[in-house]
Amino acid sequence: MADFSSFNFSGHKALVRVDFNVPLDDTFNITDDTRIKATIPTIKKILNDGGSAILMSHLGRPKNGPDDKYSLKHLVNHLHELLGGATKVFFANDCIGGQATLTASMLKPGEVLLLENLRFYKEEEKGDKSFAEKLSRLGDVYVNDAFGTAHRAHASTAIIADFFPADKKMFGLLMEAEVKSAEKVLHQSQQPFCAIIGGAKVSDKILIIENLLERATDIIIGGGMAYTFVKATGGKIGNSLCEDDRLQTALEILEKAKQKNVSIHLPETSIIADKFAADANTKDCPSDQVPDGWMGLDIGGKAIGIFSEIITKSKTILWNGPMGVFEMEKFQNGTKSIALAVAESTANGAFSLVGGGDSVAAVNKFNLADKVSYVSTGGGALLEYFEGKILPGIAAING
Ligand code: AMP
């Protein structure tokens, strides 16, 4: 694999897989452009070297071929602005075929071509070889900067790499930074290593917890998923979220942790509410004594104190999933306090990685994104990485 930073793109047509799968409102305005912004440095380096960039991405989940709602043409103007306004950005209304080939061949150094949604072809998600080969012909260098889809063995994210020699395929700057920070946490962590796992469902997080049991010193469990653990150990959780079919799994995780000398921390106290609503009545009570009709919607004051102390003593921190229903003001304090503890620990030298949709939304909400070491753009990809899986998008380039 080639090294992006030292590669000179002068005269090259770089085919760049980006993740421009951004949310759009009803009138096709981008409501969150984080993913586009994250890949701008990669595009700029290619252009500044004197190369041209052919960008390919998916957008949404189109079911039956081309669909205006999922067209990448809605992104062209914003991409043009983010590149500074002076760069020519062309659009091809297909990702393969005559127009794409012609526009790509006429592209001059310093220019950008955005291809139409890859998922207008079912071959993309199927990882079809001949589709990948057609895409590969558009450029002479392949750059993968789409960490968000690195866990998919799709034509443009993995299969395409086979059509480029080792010295003509590489990670882009975003992908490189994502992989480096994930590796730093999973394979080069300094102890104590604390993983903070929250969110709604235990079932989504079992594999990640099991893999972290091999590496972390402390695992903090918060959010709705904590109550399955509390119930499994004999606690009374009222109407809190619970996955009854996972009670046994929860006990097995706690047992494994004991054997491996990993401390699992459940919230001793919770903010409980008499209904799932912003105007609910609330109380701070022990998490294992939630009365019937009440539910735990955030971690309580004592839990915040204990969790914060563990976090501020840690040297490596991984955070995935909120501690409560942080979307409602009454239940945001736990997530906010944990975000502040992660920020404090980072300021004291810890390496902190925040990833997975809702925890990223939380650090953004509390304006703490620049106070942690790295905020990942990859939700599912990051989770799979921490589950210990090999990501096809990374493997295809690493060889
Ligand atoms: P996940 O996608 O699994 O990370 O879950 C994130 C969602 O879990 C957020 O929308 C939170 O509002 C929700 N959540 C967190 N804590 C709780 C809780 N105690 N009860 C119900 N939902 C929760």
Residues whose N, C-alpha, C, O or C-beta is under 5 A from the ligand:
A	BS01	AMP	G198 G199 A200 K201 G223 G224 L241 G296 L297 D298 G321 P322 M323 G324 V325 F326 D358
